[in-house]
Amino acid sequence: MNTIDLNTEKLVTDLKRIIADSEELLRATADAVGEKAGVLRERLSETLASAKRRCHELETRTVDCAKAADQVVREHPYQSIGAAFGIGLLIGVLVTRK
């Protein structure tokens, strides 16, 4: 798994945790009265719905990109190995430069 996949997975996990915590907060403040509390709960509910949609879209896009990358590597294995070697060599040269 590469760095982008790990970062994406961490982002999705963090988004899911934020969504769960926000839903718990909504349930805990259900007894709160007042116009401001109602407005805030409504706004938080809308934001949660939007975050859920974005999280689902991000997961879907990530899976699609992983499948596409897998397909390209399977269709062109030697070119993929060559490209990976070249990029690794370039990074190694840049890192060891003074």
Phi and psi restraints in degrees (range 20) as a CNS / XPLOR table:
assign (resid 1 and name C) (resid 2 and name N)
       (resid 2 and name CA) (resid 2 and name C) 1.0 -92.1 20.0 2
assign (resid 2 and name N) (resid 2 and name CA)
       (resid 2 and name C) (resid 3 and name N) 1.0 177.1 20.0 2
assign (resid 2 and name C) (resid 3 and name N)
       (resid 3 and name CA) (resid 3 and name C) 1.0 -61.6 20.0 2
assign (resid 3 and name N) (resid 3 and name CA)
       (resid 3 and name C) (resid 4 and name N) 1.0 -40.2 20.0 2
assign (resid 3 and name C) (resid 4 and name N)
       (resid 4 and name CA) (resid 4 and name C) 1.0 -63.9 20.0 2
assign (resid 4 and name N) (resid 4 and name CA)
       (resid 4 and name C) (resid 5 and name N) 1.0 -42.9 20.0 2
assign (resid 4 and name C) (resid 5 and name N)
       (resid 5 and name CA) (resid 5 and name C) 1.0 -63.2 20.0 2
assign (resid 5 and name N) (resid 5 and name CA)
       (resid 5 and name C) (resid 6 and name N) 1.0 -41.9 20.0 2
assign (resid 5 and name C) (resid 6 and name N)
       (resid 6 and name CA) (resid 6 and name C) 1.0 -65.0 20.0 2
assign (resid 6 and name N) (resid 6 and name CA)
       (resid 6 and name C) (resid 7 and name N) 1.0 -42.6 20.0 2
assign (resid 6 and name C) (resid 7 and name N)
       (resid 7 and name CA) (resid 7 and name C) 1.0 -64.8 20.0 2
assign (resid 7 and name N) (resid 7 and name CA)
       (resid 7 and name C) (resid 8 and name N) 1.0 -40.8 20.0 2
assign (resid 7 and name C) (resid 8 and name N)
       (resid 8 and name CA) (resid 8 and name C) 1.0 -64.8 20.0 2
assign (resid 8 and name N) (resid 8 and name CA)
       (resid 8 and name C) (resid 9 and name N) 1.0 -42.9 20.0 2
assign (resid 8 and name C) (resid 9 and name N)
       (resid 9 and name CA) (resid 9 and name C) 1.0 -63.9 20.0 2
assign (resid 9 and name N) (resid 9 and name CA)
       (resid 9 and name C) (resid 10 and name N) 1.0 -40.6 20.0 2
assign (resid 9 and name C) (resid 10 and name N)
       (resid 10 and name CA) (resid 10 and name C) 1.0 -65.4 20.0 2
assign (resid 10 and name N) (resid 10 and name CA)
       (resid 10 and name C) (resid 11 and name N) 1.0 -40.1 20.0 2
assign (resid 10 and name C) (resid 11 and name N)
       (resid 11 and name CA) (resid 11 and name C) 1.0 -62.2 20.0 2
assign (resid 11 and name N) (resid 11 and name CA)
       (resid 11 and name C) (resid 12 and name N) 1.0 -45.5 20.0 2
assign (resid 11 and name C) (resid 12 and name N)
       (resid 12 and name CA) (resid 12 and name C) 1.0 -62.7 20.0 2
assign (resid 12 and name N) (resid 12 and name CA)
       (resid 12 and name C) (resid 13 and name N) 1.0 -43.1 20.0 2
assign (resid 12 and name C) (resid 13 and name N)
       (resid 13 and name CA) (resid 13 and name C) 1.0 -61.8 20.0 2
assign (resid 13 and name N) (resid 13 and name CA)
       (resid 13 and name C) (resid 14 and name N) 1.0 -44.0 20.0 2
assign (resid 13 and name C) (resid 14 and name N)
       (resid 14 and name CA) (resid 14 and name C) 1.0 -63.6 20.0 2
assign (resid 14 and name N) (resid 14 and name CA)
       (resid 14 and name C) (resid 15 and name N) 1.0 -42.0 20.0 2
assign (resid 14 and name C) (resid 15 and name N)
       (resid 15 and name CA) (resid 15 and name C) 1.0 -62.3 20.0 2
assign (resid 15 and name N) (resid 15 and name CA)
       (resid 15 and name C) (resid 16 and name N) 1.0 -42.6 20.0 2
assign (resid 15 and name C) (resid 16 and name N)
       (resid 16 and name CA) (resid 16 and name C) 1.0 -63.5 20.0 2
assign (resid 16 and name N) (resid 16 and name CA)
       (resid 16 and name C) (resid 17 and name N) 1.0 -39.2 20.0 2
assign (resid 16 and name C) (resid 17 and name N)
       (resid 17 and name CA) (resid 17 and name C) 1.0 -66.3 20.0 2
assign (resid 17 and name N) (resid 17 and name CA)
       (resid 17 and name C) (resid 18 and name N) 1.0 -40.9 20.0 2
assign (resid 17 and name C) (resid 18 and name N)
       (resid 18 and name CA) (resid 18 and name C) 1.0 -64.2 20.0 2
assign (resid 18 and name N) (resid 18 and name CA)
       (resid 18 and name C) (resid 19 and name N) 1.0 -42.0 20.0 2
assign (resid 18 and name C) (resid 19 and name N)
       (resid 19 and name CA) (resid 19 and name C) 1.0 -62.5 20.0 2
assign (resid 19 and name N) (resid 19 and name CA)
       (resid 19 and name C) (resid 20 and name N) 1.0 -45.1 20.0 2
assign (resid 19 and name C) (resid 20 and name N)
       (resid 20 and name CA) (resid 20 and name C) 1.0 -63.9 20.0 2
assign (resid 20 and name N) (resid 20 and name CA)
       (resid 20 and name C) (resid 21 and name N) 1.0 -43.4 20.0 2
assign (resid 20 and name C) (resid 21 and name N)
       (resid 21 and name CA) (resid 21 and name C) 1.0 -64.0 20.0 2
assign (resid 21 and name N) (resid 21 and name CA)
       (resid 21 and name C) (resid 22 and name N) 1.0 -39.4 20.0 2
assign (resid 21 and name C) (resid 22 and name N)
       (resid 22 and name CA) (resid 22 and name C) 1.0 -67.5 20.0 2
assign (resid 22 and name N) (resid 22 and name CA)
       (resid 22 and name C) (resid 23 and name N) 1.0 -39.1 20.0 2
assign (resid 22 and name C) (resid 23 and name N)
       (resid 23 and name CA) (resid 23 and name C) 1.0 -64.1 20.0 2
assign (resid 23 and name N) (resid 23 and name CA)
       (resid 23 and name C) (resid 24 and name N) 1.0 -39.4 20.0 2
assign (resid 23 and name C) (resid 24 and name N)
       (resid 24 and name CA) (resid 24 and name C) 1.0 -64.2 20.0 2
assign (resid 24 and name N) (resid 24 and name CA)
       (resid 24 and name C) (resid 25 and name N) 1.0 -39.8 20.0 2
assign (resid 24 and name C) (resid 25 and name N)
       (resid 25 and name CA) (resid 25 and name C) 1.0 -62.6 20.0 2
assign (resid 25 and name N) (resid 25 and name CA)
       (resid 25 and name C) (resid 26 and name N) 1.0 -41.4 20.0 2
assign (resid 25 and name C) (resid 26 and name N)
       (resid 26 and name CA) (resid 26 and name C) 1.0 -60.8 20.0 2
assign (resid 26 and name N) (resid 26 and name CA)
       (resid 26 and name C) (resid 27 and name N) 1.0 -43.6 20.0 2
assign (resid 26 and name C) (resid 27 and name N)
       (resid 27 and name CA) (resid 27 and name C) 1.0 -65.6 20.0 2
assign (resid 27 and name N) (resid 27 and name CA)
       (resid 27 and name C) (resid 28 and name N) 1.0 -39.5 20.0 2
assign (resid 27 and name C) (resid 28 and name N)
       (resid 28 and name CA) (resid 28 and name C) 1.0 -68.4 20.0 2
assign (resid 28 and name N) (resid 28 and name CA)
       (resid 28 and name C) (resid 29 and name N) 1.0 -30.1 20.0 2
assign (resid 28 and name C) (resid 29 and name N)
       (resid 29 and name CA) (resid 29 and name C) 1.0 -100.3 20.0 2
assign (resid 29 and name N) (resid 29 and name CA)
       (resid 29 and name C) (resid 30 and name N) 1.0 16.0 20.0 2
assign (resid 29 and name C) (resid 30 and name N)
       (resid 30 and name CA) (resid 30 and name C) 1.0 -63.3 20.0 2
assign (resid 30 and name N) (resid 30 and name CA)
       (resid 30 and name C) (resid 31 and name N) 1.0 -27.8 20.0 2
assign (resid 30 and name C) (resid 31 and name N)
       (resid 31 and name CA) (resid 31 and name C) 1.0 -81.4 20.0 2
assign (resid 31 and name N) (resid 31 and name CA)
       (resid 31 and name C) (resid 32 and name N) 1.0 -14.0 20.0 2
assign (resid 31 and name C) (resid 32 and name N)
       (resid 32 and name CA) (resid 32 and name C) 1.0 -63.8 20.0 2
assign (resid 32 and name N) (resid 32 and name CA)
       (resid 32 and name C) (resid 33 and name N) 1.0 136.2 20.0 2
assign (resid 32 and name C) (resid 33 and name N)
       (resid 33 and name CA) (resid 33 and name C) 1.0 -111.5 20.0 2
assign (resid 33 and name N) (resid 33 and name CA)
       (resid 33 and name C) (resid 34 and name N) 1.0 164.8 20.0 2
assign (resid 33 and name C) (resid 34 and name N)
       (resid 34 and name CA) (resid 34 and name C) 1.0 117.7 20.0 2
assign (resid 34 and name N) (resid 34 and name CA)
       (resid 34 and name C) (resid 35 and name N) 1.0 154.7 20.0 2
assign (resid 34 and name C) (resid 35 and name N)
       (resid 35 and name CA) (resid 35 and name C) 1.0 -66.1 20.0 2
assign (resid 35 and name N) (resid 35 and name CA)
       (resid 35 and name C) (resid 36 and name N) 1.0 -42.5 20.0 2
assign (resid 35 and name C) (resid 36 and name N)
       (resid 36 and name CA) (resid 36 and name C) 1.0 -64.9 20.0 2
assign (resid 36 and name N) (resid 36 and name CA)
       (resid 36 and name C) (resid 37 and name N) 1.0 -40.6 20.0 2
assign (resid 36 and name C) (resid 37 and name N)
       (resid 37 and name CA) (resid 37 and name C) 1.0 -62.7 20.0 2
assign (resid 37 and name N) (resid 37 and name CA)
       (resid 37 and name C) (resid 38 and name N) 1.0 -41.7 20.0 2
assign (resid 37 and name C) (resid 38 and name N)
       (resid 38 and name CA) (resid 38 and name C) 1.0 -64.4 20.0 2
assign (resid 38 and name N) (resid 38 and name CA)
       (resid 38 and name C) (resid 39 and name N) 1.0 -42.8 20.0 2
assign (resid 38 and name C) (resid 39 and name N)
       (resid 39 and name CA) (resid 39 and name C) 1.0 -64.1 20.0 2
assign (resid 39 and name N) (resid 39 and name CA)
       (resid 39 and name C) (resid 40 and name N) 1.0 -44.1 20.0 2
assign (resid 39 and name C) (resid 40 and name N)
       (resid 40 and name CA) (resid 40 and name C) 1.0 -64.5 20.0 2
assign (resid 40 and name N) (resid 40 and name CA)
       (resid 40 and name C) (resid 41 and name N) 1.0 -41.4 20.0 2
assign (resid 40 and name C) (resid 41 and name N)
       (resid 41 and name CA) (resid 41 and name C) 1.0 -63.1 20.0 2
assign (resid 41 and name N) (resid 41 and name CA)
       (resid 41 and name C) (resid 42 and name N) 1.0 -40.7 20.0 2
assign (resid 41 and name C) (resid 42 and name N)
       (resid 42 and name CA) (resid 42 and name C) 1.0 -64.8 20.0 2
assign (resid 42 and name N) (resid 42 and name CA)
       (resid 42 and name C) (resid 43 and name N) 1.0 -44.1 20.0 2
assign (resid 42 and name C) (resid 43 and name N)
       (resid 43 and name CA) (resid 43 and name C) 1.0 -65.2 20.0 2
assign (resid 43 and name N) (resid 43 and name CA)
       (resid 43 and name C) (resid 44 and name N) 1.0 -40.2 20.0 2
assign (resid 43 and name C) (resid 44 and name N)
       (resid 44 and name CA) (resid 44 and name C) 1.0 -65.4 20.0 2
assign (resid 44 and name N) (resid 44 and name CA)
       (resid 44 and name C) (resid 45 and name N) 1.0 -38.3 20.0 2
assign (resid 44 and name C) (resid 45 and name N)
       (resid 45 and name CA) (resid 45 and name C) 1.0 -62.6 20.0 2
assign (resid 45 and name N) (resid 45 and name CA)
       (resid 45 and name C) (resid 46 and name N) 1.0 -43.3 20.0 2
assign (resid 45 and name C) (resid 46 and name N)
       (resid 46 and name CA) (resid 46 and name C) 1.0 -64.2 20.0 2
assign (resid 46 and name N) (resid 46 and name CA)
       (resid 46 and name C) (resid 47 and name N) 1.0 -42.5 20.0 2
assign (resid 46 and name C) (resid 47 and name N)
       (resid 47 and name CA) (resid 47 and name C) 1.0 -64.8 20.0 2
assign (resid 47 and name N) (resid 47 and name CA)
       (resid 47 and name C) (resid 48 and name N) 1.0 -39.1 20.0 2
assign (resid 47 and name C) (resid 48 and name N)
       (resid 48 and name CA) (resid 48 and name C) 1.0 -63.0 20.0 2
assign (resid 48 and name N) (resid 48 and name CA)
       (resid 48 and name C) (resid 49 and name N) 1.0 -43.0 20.0 2
assign (resid 48 and name C) (resid 49 and name N)
       (resid 49 and name CA) (resid 49 and name C) 1.0 -62.0 20.0 2
assign (resid 49 and name N) (resid 49 and name CA)
       (resid 49 and name C) (resid 50 and name N) 1.0 -41.6 20.0 2
assign (resid 49 and name C) (resid 50 and name N)
       (resid 50 and name CA) (resid 50 and name C) 1.0 -64.9 20.0 2
assign (resid 50 and name N) (resid 50 and name CA)
       (resid 50 and name C) (resid 51 and name N) 1.0 -42.6 20.0 2
assign (resid 50 and name C) (resid 51 and name N)
       (resid 51 and name CA) (resid 51 and name C) 1.0 -64.1 20.0 2
assign (resid 51 and name N) (resid 51 and name CA)
       (resid 51 and name C) (resid 52 and name N) 1.0 -38.8 20.0 2
assign (resid 51 and name C) (resid 52 and name N)
       (resid 52 and name CA) (resid 52 and name C) 1.0 -62.8 20.0 2
assign (resid 52 and name N) (resid 52 and name CA)
       (resid 52 and name C) (resid 53 and name N) 1.0 -43.0 20.0 2
assign (resid 52 and name C) (resid 53 and name N)
       (resid 53 and name CA) (resid 53 and name C) 1.0 -62.5 20.0 2
assign (resid 53 and name N) (resid 53 and name CA)
       (resid 53 and name C) (resid 54 and name N) 1.0 -46.3 20.0 2
assign (resid 53 and name C) (resid 54 and name N)
       (resid 54 and name CA) (resid 54 and name C) 1.0 -64.0 20.0 2
assign (resid 54 and name N) (resid 54 and name CA)
       (resid 54 and name C) (resid 55 and name N) 1.0 -39.4 20.0 2
assign (resid 54 and name C) (resid 55 and name N)
       (resid 55 and name CA) (resid 55 and name C) 1.0 -63.1 20.0 2
assign (resid 55 and name N) (resid 55 and name CA)
       (resid 55 and name C) (resid 56 and name N) 1.0 -43.4 20.0 2
assign (resid 55 and name C) (resid 56 and name N)
       (resid 56 and name CA) (resid 56 and name C) 1.0 -64.7 20.0 2
assign (resid 56 and name N) (resid 56 and name CA)
       (resid 56 and name C) (resid 57 and name N) 1.0 -42.5 20.0 2
assign (resid 56 and name C) (resid 57 and name N)
       (resid 57 and name CA) (resid 57 and name C) 1.0 -62.2 20.0 2
assign (resid 57 and name N) (resid 57 and name CA)
       (resid 57 and name C) (resid 58 and name N) 1.0 -41.6 20.0 2
assign (resid 57 and name C) (resid 58 and name N)
       (resid 58 and name CA) (resid 58 and name C) 1.0 -64.2 20.0 2
assign (resid 58 and name N) (resid 58 and name CA)
       (resid 58 and name C) (resid 59 and name N) 1.0 -43.0 20.0 2
assign (resid 58 and name C) (resid 59 and name N)
       (resid 59 and name CA) (resid 59 and name C) 1.0 -62.0 20.0 2
assign (resid 59 and name N) (resid 59 and name CA)
       (resid 59 and name C) (resid 60 and name N) 1.0 -44.6 20.0 2
assign (resid 59 and name C) (resid 60 and name N)
       (resid 60 and name CA) (resid 60 and name C) 1.0 -62.8 20.0 2
assign (resid 60 and name N) (resid 60 and name CA)
       (resid 60 and name C) (resid 61 and name N) 1.0 -45.5 20.0 2
assign (resid 60 and name C) (resid 61 and name N)
       (resid 61 and name CA) (resid 61 and name C) 1.0 -63.5 20.0 2
assign (resid 61 and name N) (resid 61 and name CA)
       (resid 61 and name C) (resid 62 and name N) 1.0 -39.6 20.0 2
assign (resid 61 and name C) (resid 62 and name N)
       (resid 62 and name CA) (resid 62 and name C) 1.0 -62.8 20.0 2
assign (resid 62 and name N) (resid 62 and name CA)
       (resid 62 and name C) (resid 63 and name N) 1.0 -44.6 20.0 2
assign (resid 62 and name C) (resid 63 and name N)
       (resid 63 and name CA) (resid 63 and name C) 1.0 -64.2 20.0 2
assign (resid 63 and name N) (resid 63 and name CA)
       (resid 63 and name C) (resid 64 and name N) 1.0 -43.0 20.0 2
assign (resid 63 and name C) (resid 64 and name N)
       (resid 64 and name CA) (resid 64 and name C) 1.0 -61.9 20.0 2
assign (resid 64 and name N) (resid 64 and name CA)
       (resid 64 and name C) (resid 65 and name N) 1.0 -42.9 20.0 2
assign (resid 64 and name C) (resid 65 and name N)
       (resid 65 and name CA) (resid 65 and name C) 1.0 -65.7 20.0 2
assign (resid 65 and name N) (resid 65 and name CA)
       (resid 65 and name C) (resid 66 and name N) 1.0 -39.8 20.0 2
assign (resid 65 and name C) (resid 66 and name N)
       (resid 66 and name CA) (resid 66 and name C) 1.0 -64.7 20.0 2
assign (resid 66 and name N) (resid 66 and name CA)
       (resid 66 and name C) (resid 67 and name N) 1.0 -40.9 20.0 2
assign (resid 66 and name C) (resid 67 and name N)
       (resid 67 and name CA) (resid 67 and name C) 1.0 -64.7 20.0 2
assign (resid 67 and name N) (resid 67 and name CA)
       (resid 67 and name C) (resid 68 and name N) 1.0 -41.1 20.0 2
assign (resid 67 and name C) (resid 68 and name N)
       (resid 68 and name CA) (resid 68 and name C) 1.0 -65.0 20.0 2
assign (resid 68 and name N) (resid 68 and name CA)
       (resid 68 and name C) (resid 69 and name N) 1.0 -43.1 20.0 2
assign (resid 68 and name C) (resid 69 and name N)
       (resid 69 and name CA) (resid 69 and name C) 1.0 -63.9 20.0 2
assign (resid 69 and name N) (resid 69 and name CA)
       (resid 69 and name C) (resid 70 and name N) 1.0 -41.7 20.0 2
assign (resid 69 and name C) (resid 70 and name N)
       (resid 70 and name CA) (resid 70 and name C) 1.0 -61.3 20.0 2
assign (resid 70 and name N) (resid 70 and name CA)
       (resid 70 and name C) (resid 71 and name N) 1.0 -41.9 20.0 2
assign (resid 70 and name C) (resid 71 and name N)
       (resid 71 and name CA) (resid 71 and name C) 1.0 -64.0 20.0 2
assign (resid 71 and name N) (resid 71 and name CA)
       (resid 71 and name C) (resid 72 and name N) 1.0 -42.8 20.0 2
assign (resid 71 and name C) (resid 72 and name N)
       (resid 72 and name CA) (resid 72 and name C) 1.0 -63.8 20.0 2
assign (resid 72 and name N) (resid 72 and name CA)
       (resid 72 and name C) (resid 73 and name N) 1.0 -43.7 20.0 2
assign (resid 72 and name C) (resid 73 and name N)
       (resid 73 and name CA) (resid 73 and name C) 1.0 -64.5 20.0 2
assign (resid 73 and name N) (resid 73 and name CA)
       (resid 73 and name C) (resid 74 and name N) 1.0 -38.9 20.0 2
assign (resid 73 and name C) (resid 74 and name N)
       (resid 74 and name CA) (resid 74 and name C) 1.0 -69.0 20.0 2
assign (resid 74 and name N) (resid 74 and name CA)
       (resid 74 and name C) (resid 75 and name N) 1.0 -34.1 20.0 2
assign (resid 74 and name C) (resid 75 and name N)
       (resid 75 and name CA) (resid 75 and name C) 1.0 -76.9 20.0 2
assign (resid 75 and name N) (resid 75 and name CA)
       (resid 75 and name C) (resid 76 and name N) 1.0 -30.8 20.0 2
assign (resid 75 and name C) (resid 76 and name N)
       (resid 76 and name CA) (resid 76 and name C) 1.0 -133.3 20.0 2
assign (resid 76 and name N) (resid 76 and name CA)
       (resid 76 and name C) (resid 77 and name N) 1.0 68.3 20.0 2
assign (resid 76 and name C) (resid 77 and name N)
       (resid 77 and name CA) (resid 77 and name C) 1.0 -66.2 20.0 2
assign (resid 77 and name N) (resid 77 and name CA)
       (resid 77 and name C) (resid 78 and name N) 1.0 -43.0 20.0 2
assign (resid 77 and name C) (resid 78 and name N)
       (resid 78 and name CA) (resid 78 and name C) 1.0 -70.0 20.0 2
assign (resid 78 and name N) (resid 78 and name CA)
       (resid 78 and name C) (resid 79 and name N) 1.0 -38.4 20.0 2
assign (resid 78 and name C) (resid 79 and name N)
       (resid 79 and name CA) (resid 79 and name C) 1.0 -64.7 20.0 2
assign (resid 79 and name N) (resid 79 and name CA)
       (resid 79 and name C) (resid 80 and name N) 1.0 -38.2 20.0 2
assign (resid 79 and name C) (resid 80 and name N)
       (resid 80 and name CA) (resid 80 and name C) 1.0 -64.7 20.0 2
assign (resid 80 and name N) (resid 80 and name CA)
       (resid 80 and name C) (resid 81 and name N) 1.0 -43.1 20.0 2
assign (resid 80 and name C) (resid 81 and name N)
       (resid 81 and name CA) (resid 81 and name C) 1.0 -63.2 20.0 2
assign (resid 81 and name N) (resid 81 and name CA)
       (resid 81 and name C) (resid 82 and name N) 1.0 -43.7 20.0 2
assign (resid 81 and name C) (resid 82 and name N)
       (resid 82 and name CA) (resid 82 and name C) 1.0 -61.8 20.0 2
assign (resid 82 and name N) (resid 82 and name CA)
       (resid 82 and name C) (resid 83 and name N) 1.0 -43.5 20.0 2
assign (resid 82 and name C) (resid 83 and name N)
       (resid 83 and name CA) (resid 83 and name C) 1.0 -64.7 20.0 2
assign (resid 83 and name N) (resid 83 and name CA)
       (resid 83 and name C) (resid 84 and name N) 1.0 -43.1 20.0 2
assign (resid 83 and name C) (resid 84 and name N)
       (resid 84 and name CA) (resid 84 and name C) 1.0 -62.5 20.0 2
assign (resid 84 and name N) (resid 84 and name CA)
       (resid 84 and name C) (resid 85 and name N) 1.0 -42.2 20.0 2
assign (resid 84 and name C) (resid 85 and name N)
       (resid 85 and name CA) (resid 85 and name C) 1.0 -62.8 20.0 2
assign (resid 85 and name N) (resid 85 and name CA)
       (resid 85 and name C) (resid 86 and name N) 1.0 -45.9 20.0 2
assign (resid 85 and name C) (resid 86 and name N)
       (resid 86 and name CA) (resid 86 and name C) 1.0 -62.0 20.0 2
assign (resid 86 and name N) (resid 86 and name CA)
       (resid 86 and name C) (resid 87 and name N) 1.0 -43.9 20.0 2
assign (resid 86 and name C) (resid 87 and name N)
       (resid 87 and name CA) (resid 87 and name C) 1.0 -65.7 20.0 2
assign (resid 87 and name N) (resid 87 and name CA)
       (resid 87 and name C) (resid 88 and name N) 1.0 -42.2 20.0 2
assign (resid 87 and name C) (resid 88 and name N)
       (resid 88 and name CA) (resid 88 and name C) 1.0 -62.5 20.0 2
assign (resid 88 and name N) (resid 88 and name CA)
       (resid 88 and name C) (resid 89 and name N) 1.0 -41.1 20.0 2
assign (resid 88 and name C) (resid 89 and name N)
       (resid 89 and name CA) (resid 89 and name C) 1.0 -63.8 20.0 2
assign (resid 89 and name N) (resid 89 and name CA)
       (resid 89 and name C) (resid 90 and name N) 1.0 -45.3 20.0 2
assign (resid 89 and name C) (resid 90 and name N)
       (resid 90 and name CA) (resid 90 and name C) 1.0 -60.5 20.0 2
assign (resid 90 and name N) (resid 90 and name CA)
       (resid 90 and name C) (resid 91 and name N) 1.0 -45.1 20.0 2
assign (resid 90 and name C) (resid 91 and name N)
       (resid 91 and name CA) (resid 91 and name C) 1.0 -64.0 20.0 2
assign (resid 91 and name N) (resid 91 and name CA)
       (resid 91 and name C) (resid 92 and name N) 1.0 -42.0 20.0 2
assign (resid 91 and name C) (resid 92 and name N)
       (resid 92 and name CA) (resid 92 and name C) 1.0 -61.0 20.0 2
assign (resid 92 and name N) (resid 92 and name CA)
       (resid 92 and name C) (resid 93 and name N) 1.0 -42.1 20.0 2
assign (resid 92 and name C) (resid 93 and name N)
       (resid 93 and name CA) (resid 93 and name C) 1.0 -65.4 20.0 2
assign (resid 93 and name N) (resid 93 and name CA)
       (resid 93 and name C) (resid 94 and name N) 1.0 -43.7 20.0 2
assign (resid 93 and name C) (resid 94 and name N)
       (resid 94 and name CA) (resid 94 and name C) 1.0 -66.7 20.0 2
assign (resid 94 and name N) (resid 94 and name CA)
       (resid 94 and name C) (resid 95 and name N) 1.0 -35.6 20.0 2
assign (resid 94 and name C) (resid 95 and name N)
       (resid 95 and name CA) (resid 95 and name C) 1.0 -72.6 20.0 2
assign (resid 95 and name N) (resid 95 and name CA)
       (resid 95 and name C) (resid 96 and name N) 1.0 -37.1 20.0 2
assign (resid 95 and name C) (resid 96 and name N)
       (resid 96 and name CA) (resid 96 and name C) 1.0 -85.4 20.0 2
assign (resid 96 and name N) (resid 96 and name CA)
       (resid 96 and name C) (resid 97 and name N) 1.0 -6.0 20.0 2
assign (resid 96 and name C) (resid 97 and name N)
       (resid 97 and name CA) (resid 97 and name C) 1.0 -67.7 20.0 2
assign (resid 97 and name N) (resid 97 and name CA)
       (resid 97 and name C) (resid 98 and name N) 1.0 149.3 20.0 2
